[in-house]
Amino acid sequence: MKNINKLFLVLALIFSGQLMAANLAPAKSAGIIGEQANGYIGFVKAAPADVKKMVQEVNAKRKAKYKQIAKKQKISLGEVEKIGGNKAIAKTKPGNYVKRAGSGWTKK
């Protein structure tokens, strides 16, 4: 049963991440933003107002989805954020930036 719950969690994170990633691709390719181990988008360098707004909206949606998953799976928000961050970093295209736990921004 626990494996089924983890599978559901992973699938939910993958599908929710795909819905939110489409509009971020140009900013990621430009090296303005990147994925972080905490499950949220971060700023690699200064960003224009429209990118800041988009990142803020995406991060708010991610947090809401993470909270929903945490509640349903009866695990901590932090655990869901960590899983989401790992999945987002794994799916990041080569050449885009990632920030793994305990380190700075690096190109994947």
MMTF fields as JSON, N, C-alpha, C and O atoms, coordinates in Angstrom:
{
  "mmtfVersion": "1.0.0",
  "mmtfProducer": "UNKNOWN",
  "numBonds": 431,
  "numAtoms": 432,
  "numGroups": 108,
  "numChains": 1,
  "numModels": 1,
  "chainsPerModel": [1],
  "groupsPerChain": [108],
  "chainIdList": ["A"],
  "bondAtomList": [4, 2, 8, 6, 12, 10, 16, 14, 20, 18, 24, 22, 28, 26, 32, 30, 36, 34, 40, 38, 44, 42, 48, 46, 52, 50, 56, 54, 60, 58, 64, 62, 68, 66, 72, 70, 76, 74, 80, 78, 84, 82, 88, 86, 92, 90, 96, 94, 100, 98, 104, 102, 108, 106, 112, 110, 116, 114, 120, 118, 124, 122, 128, 126, 132, 130, 136, 134, 140, 138, 144, 142, 148, 146, 152, 150, 156, 154, 160, 158, 164, 162, 168, 166, 172, 170, 176, 174, 180, 178, 184, 182, 188, 186, 192, 190, 196, 194, 200, 198, 204, 202, 208, 206, 212, 210, 216, 214, 220, 218, 224, 222, 228, 226, 232, 230, 236, 234, 240, 238, 244, 242, 248, 246, 252, 250, 256, 254, 260, 258, 264, 262, 268, 266, 272, 270, 276, 274, 280, 278, 284, 282, 288, 286, 292, 290, 296, 294, 300, 298, 304, 302, 308, 306, 312, 310, 316, 314, 320, 318, 324, 322, 328, 326, 332, 330, 336, 334, 340, 338, 344, 342, 348, 346, 352, 350, 356, 354, 360, 358, 364, 362, 368, 366, 372, 370, 376, 374, 380, 378, 384, 382, 388, 386, 392, 390, 396, 394, 400, 398, 404, 402, 408, 406, 412, 410, 416, 414, 420, 418, 424, 422, 428, 426],
  "bondOrderList": [1, 1, 1, 1, 1, 1, 1, 1, 1, 1, 1, 1, 1, 1, 1, 1, 1, 1, 1, 1, 1, 1, 1, 1, 1, 1, 1, 1, 1, 1, 1, 1, 1, 1, 1, 1, 1, 1, 1, 1, 1, 1, 1, 1, 1, 1, 1, 1, 1, 1, 1, 1, 1, 1, 1, 1, 1, 1, 1, 1, 1, 1, 1, 1, 1, 1, 1, 1, 1, 1, 1, 1, 1, 1, 1, 1, 1, 1, 1, 1, 1, 1, 1, 1, 1, 1, 1, 1, 1, 1, 1, 1, 1, 1, 1, 1, 1, 1, 1, 1, 1, 1, 1, 1, 1, 1, 1],
  "groupList": [{"groupName": "MET", "atomNameList": ["N", "CA", "C", "O"], "elementList": ["N", "C", "C", "O"], "formalChargeList": [0, 0, 0, 0], "bondAtomList": [1, 0, 2, 1, 3, 2], "bondOrderList": [1, 1, 2], "singleLetterCode": "M", "chemCompType": "L-PEPTIDE LINKING"}, {"groupName": "LYS", "atomNameList": ["N", "CA", "C", "O"], "elementList": ["N", "C", "C", "O"], "formalChargeList": [0, 0, 0, 0], "bondAtomList": [1, 0, 2, 1, 3, 2], "bondOrderList": [1, 1, 2], "singleLetterCode": "K", "chemCompType": "L-PEPTIDE LINKING"}, {"groupName": "ASN", "atomNameList": ["N", "CA", "C", "O"], "elementList": ["N", "C", "C", "O"], "formalChargeList": [0, 0, 0, 0], "bondAtomList": [1, 0, 2, 1, 3, 2], "bondOrderList": [1, 1, 2], "singleLetterCode": "N", "chemCompType": "L-PEPTIDE LINKING"}, {"groupName": "ILE", "atomNameList": ["N", "CA", "C", "O"], "elementList": ["N", "C", "C", "O"], "formalChargeList": [0, 0, 0, 0], "bondAtomList": [1, 0, 2, 1, 3, 2], "bondOrderList": [1, 1, 2], "singleLetterCode": "I", "chemCompType": "L-PEPTIDE LINKING"}, {"groupName": "LEU", "atomNameList": ["N", "CA", "C", "O"], "elementList": ["N", "C", "C", "O"], "formalChargeList": [0, 0, 0, 0], "bondAtomList": [1, 0, 2, 1, 3, 2], "bondOrderList": [1, 1, 2], "singleLetterCode": "L", "chemCompType": "L-PEPTIDE LINKING"}, {"groupName": "PHE", "atomNameList": ["N", "CA", "C", "O"], "elementList": ["N", "C", "C", "O"], "formalChargeList": [0, 0, 0, 0], "bondAtomList": [1, 0, 2, 1, 3, 2], "bondOrderList": [1, 1, 2], "singleLetterCode": "F", "chemCompType": "L-PEPTIDE LINKING"}, {"groupName": "VAL", "atomNameList": ["N", "CA", "C", "O"], "elementList": ["N", "C", "C", "O"], "formalChargeList": [0, 0, 0, 0], "bondAtomList": [1, 0, 2, 1, 3, 2], "bondOrderList": [1, 1, 2], "singleLetterCode": "V", "chemCompType": "L-PEPTIDE LINKING"}, {"groupName": "ALA", "atomNameList": ["N", "CA", "C", "O"], "elementList": ["N", "C", "C", "O"], "formalChargeList": [0, 0, 0, 0], "bondAtomList": [1, 0, 2, 1, 3, 2], "bondOrderList": [1, 1, 2], "singleLetterCode": "A", "chemCompType": "L-PEPTIDE LINKING"}, {"groupName": "SER", "atomNameList": ["N", "CA", "C", "O"], "elementList": ["N", "C", "C", "O"], "formalChargeList": [0, 0, 0, 0], "bondAtomList": [1, 0, 2, 1, 3, 2], "bondOrderList": [1, 1, 2], "singleLetterCode": "S", "chemCompType": "L-PEPTIDE LINKING"}, {"groupName": "GLY", "atomNameList": ["N", "CA", "C", "O"], "elementList": ["N", "C", "C", "O"], "formalChargeList": [0, 0, 0, 0], "bondAtomList": [1, 0, 2, 1, 3, 2], "bondOrderList": [1, 1, 2], "singleLetterCode": "G", "chemCompType": "PEPTIDE LINKING"}, {"groupName": "GLN", "atomNameList": ["N", "CA", "C", "O"], "elementList": ["N", "C", "C", "O"], "formalChargeList": [0, 0, 0, 0], "bondAtomList": [1, 0, 2, 1, 3, 2], "bondOrderList": [1, 1, 2], "singleLetterCode": "Q", "chemCompType": "L-PEPTIDE LINKING"}, {"groupName": "PRO", "atomNameList": ["N", "CA", "C", "O"], "elementList": ["N", "C", "C", "O"], "formalChargeList": [0, 0, 0, 0], "bondAtomList": [1, 0, 2, 1, 3, 2], "bondOrderList": [1, 1, 2], "singleLetterCode": "P", "chemCompType": "L-PEPTIDE LINKING"}, {"groupName": "GLU", "atomNameList": ["N", "CA", "C", "O"], "elementList": ["N", "C", "C", "O"], "formalChargeList": [0, 0, 0, 0], "bondAtomList": [1, 0, 2, 1, 3, 2], "bondOrderList": [1, 1, 2], "singleLetterCode": "E", "chemCompType": "L-PEPTIDE LINKING"}, {"groupName": "TYR", "atomNameList": ["N", "CA", "C", "O"], "elementList": ["N", "C", "C", "O"], "formalChargeList": [0, 0, 0, 0], "bondAtomList": [1, 0, 2, 1, 3, 2], "bondOrderList": [1, 1, 2], "singleLetterCode": "Y", "chemCompType": "L-PEPTIDE LINKING"}, {"groupName": "ASP", "atomNameList": ["N", "CA", "C", "O"], "elementList": ["N", "C", "C", "O"], "formalChargeList": [0, 0, 0, 0], "bondAtomList": [1, 0, 2, 1, 3, 2], "bondOrderList": [1, 1, 2], "singleLetterCode": "D", "chemCompType": "L-PEPTIDE LINKING"}, {"groupName": "ARG", "atomNameList": ["N", "CA", "C", "O"], "elementList": ["N", "C", "C", "O"], "formalChargeList": [0, 0, 0, 0], "bondAtomList": [1, 0, 2, 1, 3, 2], "bondOrderList": [1, 1, 2], "singleLetterCode": "R", "chemCompType": "L-PEPTIDE LINKING"}, {"groupName": "THR", "atomNameList": ["N", "CA", "C", "O"], "elementList": ["N", "C", "C", "O"], "formalChargeList": [0, 0, 0, 0], "bondAtomList": [1, 0, 2, 1, 3, 2], "bondOrderList": [1, 1, 2], "singleLetterCode": "T", "chemCompType": "L-PEPTIDE LINKING"}, {"groupName": "TRP", "atomNameList": ["N", "CA", "C", "O"], "elementList": ["N", "C", "C", "O"], "formalChargeList": [0, 0, 0, 0], "bondAtomList": [1, 0, 2, 1, 3, 2], "bondOrderList": [1, 1, 2], "singleLetterCode": "W", "chemCompType": "L-PEPTIDE LINKING"}],
  "groupTypeList": [0, 1, 2, 3, 2, 1, 4, 5, 4, 6, 4, 7, 4, 3, 5, 8, 9, 10, 4, 0, 7, 7, 2, 4, 7, 11, 7, 1, 8, 7, 9, 3, 3, 9, 12, 10, 7, 2, 9, 13, 3, 9, 5, 6, 1, 7, 7, 11, 7, 14, 6, 1, 1, 0, 6, 10, 12, 6, 2, 7, 1, 15, 1, 7, 1, 13, 1, 10, 3, 7, 1, 1, 10, 1, 3, 8, 4, 9, 12, 6, 12, 1, 3, 9, 9, 2, 1, 7, 3, 7, 1, 16, 1, 11, 9, 2, 13, 6, 1, 15, 7, 9, 8, 9, 17, 16, 1, 1],
  "groupIdList": [1, 2, 3, 4, 5, 6, 7, 8, 9, 10, 11, 12, 13, 14, 15, 16, 17, 18, 19, 20, 21, 22, 23, 24, 25, 26, 27, 28, 29, 30, 31, 32, 33, 34, 35, 36, 37, 38, 39, 40, 41, 42, 43, 44, 45, 46, 47, 48, 49, 50, 51, 52, 53, 54, 55, 56, 57, 58, 59, 60, 61, 62, 63, 64, 65, 66, 67, 68, 69, 70, 71, 72, 73, 74, 75, 76, 77, 78, 79, 80, 81, 82, 83, 84, 85, 86, 87, 88, 89, 90, 91, 92, 93, 94, 95, 96, 97, 98, 99, 100, 101, 102, 103, 104, 105, 106, 107, 108],
  "secStructList": [7, 2, 2, 2, 2, 2, 2, 2, 2, 2, 2, 2, 2, 2, 2, 2, 2, 2, 2, 2, 2, 4, 4, 4, 2, 2, 2, 2, 2, 6, 6, 1, 3, 3, 3, 3, 6, 6, 1, 1, 3, 3, 3, 1, 1, 7, 7, 7, 2, 2, 2, 2, 2, 2, 2, 2, 2, 2, 2, 2, 2, 2, 2, 2, 2, 2, 2, 2, 2, 2, 2, 2, 2, 6, 7, 7, 2, 2, 2, 2, 2, 2, 2, 2, 2, 2, 2, 2, 2, 2, 2, 7, 7, 6, 6, 1, 3, 3, 3, 7, 6, 6, 1, 7, 3, 3, 3, 7],
  "xCoordList": [0.823, 0.0, 0.864, 0.541, 1.951, 2.824, 3.449, 3.629, 3.785, 4.346, 3.339, 3.712, 2.081, 1.031, 0.923, 0.771, 0.999, 0.943, 2.124, 1.955, 3.302, 4.485, 4.362, 4.73, 3.851, 3.655, 2.677, 2.918, 1.579, 0.608, 1.272, 1.065, 2.057, 2.733, 3.658, 3.648, 4.448, 5.377, 4.614, 4.972, 3.577, 2.789, 2.121, 2.091, 1.591, 0.957, 1.965, 1.651, 3.153, 4.186, 4.634, 4.874, 4.75, 5.174, 4.145, 4.503, 2.871, 1.848, 1.644, 1.43, 1.706, 1.534, 2.725, 2.561, 3.908, 5.098, 5.07, 5.514, 4.555, 4.475, 3.525, 3.787, 2.441, 1.483, 2.081, 1.729, 2.963, 3.514, 4.812, 5.263, 5.418, 6.747, 6.748, 7.742, 5.666, 5.654, 6.029, 6.84, 5.479, 5.734, 7.098, 7.561, 7.737, 9.025, 10.213, 11.323, 10.013, 11.108, 12.008, 13.228, 11.469, 12.375, 13.256, 14.439, 12.705, 13.493, 14.529, 15.622, 14.186, 15.161, 16.29, 17.462, 15.945, 16.961, 17.886, 19.065, 17.344, 18.144, 19.008, 19.81, 18.855, 19.663, 19.215, 19.989, 17.964, 17.429, 16.906, 17.072, 16.276, 15.683, 16.13, 16.64, 15.929, 16.267, 15.489, 14.827, 15.584, 14.906, 15.776, 17.0, 15.119, 15.818, 15.411, 14.33, 16.278, 16.02, 14.827, 14.253, 14.444, 13.305, 11.968, 10.922, 11.984, 10.751, 10.22, 9.151, 10.928, 10.454, 11.45, 12.619, 10.97, 11.801, 12.555, 12.006, 13.793, 14.585, 15.213, 15.25, 15.704, 16.331, 17.842, 18.502, 18.368, 19.8, 20.454, 21.552, 19.764, 20.238, 19.021, 17.881, 19.27, 18.181, 17.187, 17.564, 15.912, 14.861, 13.931, 13.704, 13.397, 12.41, 11.126, 10.882, 10.315, 9.092, 8.148, 7.544, 8.015, 7.08, 7.538, 6.715, 8.845, 9.381, 9.208, 8.844, 9.465, 9.272, 7.836, 7.584, 6.899, 5.48, 5.135, 4.432, 5.634, 5.353, 5.923, 5.255, 7.143, 7.766, 6.968, 6.746, 6.539, 5.743, 4.441, 4.035, 3.793, 2.545, 2.776, 2.018, 3.82, 4.12, 4.47, 4.009, 5.287, 5.663, 4.45, 4.358, 3.522, 2.3, 1.455, 0.887, 1.373, 0.618, 1.288, 0.62, 2.612, 3.338, 3.093, 2.823, 3.191, 3.006, 1.605, 1.439, 0.609, -0.768, -0.887, -1.524, -0.276, -0.324, 0.447, -0.012, 1.615, 2.389, 1.604, 1.608, 0.93, 0.123, -0.987, -1.257, -1.622, -2.704, -2.181, -2.807, -1.052, -0.458, -0.037, -0.273, 0.588, 1.037, -0.136, -0.047, -1.219, -2.397, -2.967, -3.302, -3.072, -3.641, -2.766, -3.276, -1.446, -0.52, -0.125, 0.551, -0.559, -0.256, 1.256, 1.777, 1.932, 3.362, 3.588, 2.686, 4.777, 5.042, 5.157, 5.519, 4.843, 5.01, 6.47, 6.757, 7.381, 8.804, 9.216, 10.037, 8.651, 8.964, 8.457, 9.152, 7.253, 6.7, 7.524, 7.799, 7.918, 8.749, 10.074, 10.544, 10.661, 11.933, 11.767, 12.591, 10.716, 10.454, 10.207, 10.726, 9.413, 9.146, 10.414, 10.611, 11.268, 12.53, 13.427, 14.027, 13.514, 14.336, 13.808, 14.585, 12.49, 11.881, 12.122, 12.459, 11.949, 12.144, 13.597, 13.857, 14.528, 15.944, 16.256, 16.989, 15.704, 15.942, 15.419, 16.01, 14.319, 13.718, 14.294, 13.954, 15.151, 15.732, 16.623, 17.42, 16.468, 17.241, 18.71, 19.025, 19.599, 21.017, 21.225, 20.617, 22.084, 22.357, 21.547, 21.9, 20.455, 19.67, 20.239, 21.0, 19.866, 20.432, 19.61, 18.381, 20.326, 19.721, 20.477, 21.653, 19.775, 20.392, 20.068, 18.98, 21.025, 20.849, 21.022, 21.601, 20.523, 20.612, 22.06, 22.929, 22.313, 23.64, 24.653, 25.842, 24.204, 25.146, 24.555, 23.391, 25.352, 24.898, 24.354, 24.181, 24.091, 23.569, 24.645, 25.791, 24.261, 25.149, 24.365, 23.158, 25.067, 24.431, 24.362, 25.31, 23.247, 23.078, 23.727, 23.705],
  "yCoordList": [-1.196, 0.0, 1.256, 2.241, 1.215, 2.384, 2.694, 3.861, 1.649, 1.85, 2.509, 3.335, 2.155, 2.766, 4.244, 5.069, 4.59, 5.99, 6.773, 7.896, 6.202, 6.89, 7.044, 8.084, 6.025, 6.107, 7.229, 8.015, 7.31, 8.387, 9.744, 10.663, 9.867, 11.129, 11.522, 12.676, 10.596, 10.888, 11.295, 12.277, 10.557, 10.884, 12.253, 13.026, 12.546, 13.852, 14.976, 16.002, 14.8, 15.828, 15.992, 17.113, 14.9, 14.98, 15.742, 16.652, 15.385, 16.037, 17.495, 18.338, 17.803, 19.194, 20.03, 21.194, 19.452, 20.163, 20.457, 21.521, 19.53, 19.738, 20.877, 21.65, 20.989, 22.057, 23.424, 24.404, 23.504, 24.787, 25.136, 26.278, 24.212, 24.442, 25.102, 25.724, 24.986, 25.446, 26.916, 27.248, 27.79, 29.218, 29.627, 30.731, 28.778, 29.105, 28.777, 29.237, 28.007, 27.526, 28.637, 28.502, 29.723, 30.765, 31.378, 31.626, 31.621, 32.199, 31.206, 31.598, 29.924, 28.899, 28.834, 28.791, 28.826, 28.761, 29.97, 29.865, 31.124, 32.349, 32.405, 33.326, 31.436, 31.398, 32.387, 32.744, 32.827, 33.784, 33.067, 33.541, 31.926, 31.159, 29.702, 29.252, 28.98, 27.564, 26.828, 27.436, 25.523, 24.668, 24.496, 24.403, 24.455, 24.305, 23.018, 22.482, 22.533, 21.304, 21.445, 20.442, 22.677, 22.883, 22.787, 22.993, 22.478, 22.286, 23.533, 23.492, 24.621, 25.876, 26.441, 26.056, 27.364, 28.075, 29.162, 29.789, 29.383, 30.456, 31.314, 30.937, 32.467, 33.404, 33.197, 33.295, 32.913, 32.742, 34.117, 34.329, 35.042, 36.42, 37.338, 36.876, 38.622, 39.598, 39.27, 38.891, 39.43, 39.074, 40.262, 41.079, 40.347, 41.394, 41.135, 40.02, 42.168, 42.099, 40.984, 40.314, 40.78, 39.757, 38.356, 37.498, 38.126, 36.818, 36.648, 35.567, 37.708, 37.645, 37.278, 36.446, 37.908, 37.638, 36.191, 35.513, 35.732, 34.358, 33.352, 32.378, 33.582, 32.687, 32.682, 31.628, 33.859, 33.96, 33.163, 32.463, 33.272, 32.534, 31.029, 30.262, 30.611, 29.178, 28.61, 27.528, 29.339, 28.852, 28.763, 27.839, 29.706, 29.654, 28.44, 27.774, 28.156, 26.981, 25.692, 24.747, 25.669, 24.484, 24.252, 23.131, 25.325, 25.173, 24.653, 23.78, 25.183, 24.712, 23.232, 22.466, 22.834, 21.43, 20.553, 19.47, 21.022, 20.265, 20.064, 18.973, 21.121, 21.018, 19.992, 19.196, 20.019, 19.079, 17.638, 16.758, 17.409, 16.075, 15.639, 14.497, 16.552, 16.229, 15.803, 14.835, 16.532, 16.214, 14.852, 14.031, 14.628, 13.372, 12.174, 11.112, 12.349, 11.256, 11.158, 10.215, 12.152, 12.198, 12.203, 11.462, 13.068, 13.288, 14.792, 15.584, 15.176, 16.597, 17.351, 16.784, 18.633, 19.507, 19.49, 19.449, 19.519, 19.499, 18.282, 18.387, 17.138, 15.915, 16.005, 15.609, 16.524, 16.678, 17.684, 17.462, 18.786, 19.788, 19.174, 19.439, 18.367, 17.71, 16.777, 16.787, 15.98, 15.07, 15.876, 15.541, 16.939, 17.793, 18.432, 18.499, 18.897, 19.494, 18.501, 18.822, 17.297, 16.261, 15.915, 15.731, 15.826, 15.514, 16.647, 16.4, 17.892, 19.037, 19.131, 19.419, 18.89, 18.927, 17.797, 18.001, 16.623, 15.494, 15.774, 15.328, 16.507, 16.8, 18.051, 18.355, 18.774, 19.99, 19.652, 18.715, 20.43, 20.203, 20.562, 21.478, 19.847, 20.198, 21.654, 22.117, 22.343, 23.74, 24.717, 25.892, 24.236, 25.075, 24.968, 24.049, 25.906, 25.963, 25.196, 25.147, 24.6, 23.91, 24.308, 24.671, 24.23, 24.524, 23.344, 23.258, 22.451, 21.281, 21.678, 22.718, 20.855, 21.129, 21.336, 20.526, 22.418, 22.687, 23.216, 23.29, 23.587, 24.124, 25.331, 25.677, 25.958, 27.124, 26.718, 25.534, 27.705, 27.457, 26.828, 27.277, 25.787, 25.159, 24.822, 24.585, 24.804, 24.359, 22.849, 22.166, 22.35, 20.902, 20.387, 19.184],
  "zCoordList": [0.0, 0.0, 0.0, -0.665, 0.741, 0.83, -0.53, -0.876, -1.31, -2.641, -3.573, -4.406, -3.439, -4.256, -3.923, -4.824, -2.648, -2.245, -2.799, -3.274, -2.743, -3.284, -4.791, -5.336, -5.472, -6.915, -7.241, -8.157, -6.499, -6.708, -6.509, -7.301, -5.468, -5.165, -6.306, -6.737, -6.797, -7.885, -9.143, -9.793, -9.486, -10.678, -10.549, -11.506, -9.376, -9.165, -9.333, -9.935, -8.818, -8.945, -10.388, -10.836, -11.117, -12.51, -13.33, -14.078, -13.202, -14.002, -13.615, -14.485, -12.335, -11.921, -12.375, -12.741, -12.353, -12.806, -14.29, -14.72, -15.079, -16.519, -16.853, -17.774, -16.126, -16.379, -16.088, -16.745, -15.132, -14.719, -15.431, -15.338, -16.128, -16.674, -18.045, -18.42, -18.801, -20.184, -20.329, -21.194, -19.529, -19.655, -19.123, -19.409, -18.37, -17.765, -18.658, -18.389, -19.696, -20.533, -21.071, -20.989, -21.617, -22.128, -21.039, -21.274, -19.867, -18.768, -18.254, -17.845, -18.276, -17.876, -18.893, -18.52, -20.172, -21.23, -21.208, -21.549, -20.804, -20.738, -19.479, -19.323, -18.583, -17.368, -16.301, -15.413, -16.39, -15.421, -14.183, -13.059, -14.401, -13.304, -13.391, -14.417, -12.298, -12.291, -11.214, -10.373, -11.259, -10.289, -9.055, -9.144, -7.902, -6.631, -5.925, -6.166, -5.061, -4.302, -3.371, -2.947, -3.046, -2.15, -2.871, -2.255, -4.173, -4.927, -5.603, -6.21, -5.514, -6.07, -7.067, -7.085, -7.899, -8.861, -8.108, -7.202, -8.475, -7.88, -8.959, -10.13, -8.553, -9.481, -9.489, -8.454, -10.657, -10.838, -10.917, -10.402, -11.568, -11.705, -11.757, -11.719, -11.842, -11.861, -12.978, -14.087, -12.644, -13.586, -13.834, -12.942, -15.056, -15.318, -14.538, -14.078, -14.396, -13.583, -14.033, -13.196, -15.342, -15.816, -15.416, -15.097, -15.435, -15.023, -13.515, -13.051, -12.748, -11.298, -10.961, -10.09, -11.66, -11.41, -11.756, -11.007, -12.889, -13.311, -12.304, -11.957, -11.839, -10.864, -9.569, -8.973, -9.136, -7.908, -8.046, -7.118, -9.201, -9.438, -9.481, -8.888, -10.18, -10.285, -8.919, -8.555, -8.16, -6.831, -5.912, -5.104, -6.024, -5.212, -5.601, -4.735, -6.886, -7.352, -6.889, -6.469, -6.972, -6.514, -5.025, -4.593, -4.254, -2.808, -2.497, -1.645, -3.177, -2.963, -3.315, -2.591, -4.42, -4.84, -3.853, -3.491, -3.421, -2.443, -1.147, -0.577, -0.685, 0.536, 0.365, 1.264, -0.791, -1.09, -1.061, -0.471, -1.688, -1.726, -0.326, 0.07, 0.424, 1.785, 2.659, 3.413, 2.547, 3.349, 2.948, 3.802, 1.647, 1.162, 1.526, 1.882, 1.435, 1.71, 3.179, 3.592, 3.968, 5.402, 5.655, 6.489, 4.901, 5.092, 5.206, 4.93, 5.606, 5.817, 4.496, 3.465, 4.556, 3.4, 2.953, 1.756, 3.905, 3.583, 2.771, 1.86, 3.096, 2.36, 0.92, -0.016, 0.752, -0.596, -1.393, -2.572, -0.759, -1.433, -1.886, -2.992, -1.036, -1.355, -2.555, -3.469, -2.553, -3.667, -4.938, -6.003, -4.822, -5.976, -6.517, -7.731, -5.628, -6.048, -6.768, -7.794, -6.224, -6.864, -8.247, -9.184, -8.377, -9.674, -10.664, -11.822, -10.211, -11.096, -11.567, -12.735, -10.665, -11.032, -12.022, -12.989, -11.778, -12.68, -14.089, -15.072, -14.184, -15.487, -16.145, -17.288, -15.449, -16.009, -17.203, -17.162, -18.251, -19.468, -19.255, -18.496, -19.919, -19.847, -20.298, -21.263, -19.584, -19.895, -19.051, -18.95, -18.439, -17.545, -16.135, -15.829, -15.292, -13.947, -12.918, -12.979, -11.975, -10.839, -9.577, -9.619, -8.47, -7.166, -6.249, -5.678, -6.127, -5.267, -3.802, -3.491, -2.934, -1.491, -1.079, -1.403, -0.368, 0.159, -0.84, -0.531, -2.036, -3.014, -3.724, -3.519, -4.549, -5.307, -6.66, -6.949, -7.474, -8.815, -9.698, -9.716, -10.425, -11.385, -12.649, -12.603, -13.772, -15.016, -15.01, -14.622, -15.439, -15.501, -16.774, -17.034]
}
